[in-house]
């Protein structure tokens, strides 16, 4: 079972990975700030899923980073379905 704390941790780990492109790290940083905003959970999940979908479609993302993005997206989907 996922939680926003686990999702934040996973995003931070991806952000700190040296293989993560700088543009992606910057976007991940904004996502972490957004996670802490007082926004309705379902809105937060939808917004983050949209952001991750956009990231995953970037052709310049290394495959192993893309897999981590899919993993975090899966955690968000699981949280939405709880």
Secondary structure, 3 states (H helix, E strand, C coil): CCCHHHHHHHHHHHHHCCCCCHHHHHHHHHHHHHHCCCCCHHHHHHHHHHHHHHHHCCCCCCHHHHHHHHHHHHHHHHHHCC
